[in-house]
Amino acid sequence: MSEISTGLWELLFKGVWITVQLTVLSAAFGAVVAFVIGLARTHRLWIVRFLAGVYFEIFRGTSALILMFWIFFVLPLGFGWQLVPMWAAVLALGLTYGAYGSEVVRGAVNAVAPAQREAGIALSFTPAQQLRKIILPQAWPEMVPPFCNLLIELLKGTALVSIMGVADIAFGASLVRNATGQSAPVYTVILVMYFVLAFVLTRGMRALERKAKAGIGQAPPRSFGIGRKLDLPRQKDVSVAAGGER
């Protein structure tokens, strides 16, 4: 570990910033794709559902790495211009993980009780108003946990861009390993870096989930699972005592 110079450490930590940028940009683009395709798959017109389903099946069934290569190497042959590797990676990751996310959106929207839609019709809401005021506020809290999983998978998937020369964490680790000849310390540090980033993302998504559920009156308790279990006997005793008083 001591053989890794300050310059090599700087190279490694610059890769963290590139990985964060890739994750944020790809997640933002993927979220847009997920909502557009997911809502299109619940549309009342069959042609819209069909086209959205075709997109979903194509991008769910293709490799993100091969799609990245296709965008970077093949797409320029037809359009005459080429994206830089960073943006080719963002586009490929966003399209791929957006397809996965669209299934989350579709499932959460369809899980909203039909009576809620009927209430919107009774209030003379347009379909757009029903979606904005009734359906999405109830579906959104159910989307957050699976979106958290997808976000962590996206973070780990950004390591694919190192093959294209993008200086992310994995690329920096490869350079440091080649310069020092040390594999164990370098890749151990990389494992810790990815874990820390994933942990921070998880905590942020948990906070977002609590806020989303609080918006519909379903905020989960903040205590840990063991705390809730320890509270159960106490609550039971209180209930029994209240019954005895009556």
Secondary structure, 3 states (H helix, E strand, C coil): CCCCCHHHHHHHHHHHHHHHHHHHHHHHHHHHHHHHHHHHCCCCCHHHHHHHHHHHHHHHCCCHHHHHHHHHHHHHHHHCCCCCHHHHHHHHHHHHHHHHHHHHHHHHHHCCCHHHHHHHHHCCCCHHHHHHHHHHHHHHHHHHHHHHHHHHHHHHHHHHHHHHCCCCHHHHHHHHHHHHCCCHHHHHHHHHHHHHHHHHHHHHHHHHHHHHHHCCCCCCCCCCHHHHHHHHHHHHHHHHHHHHHC
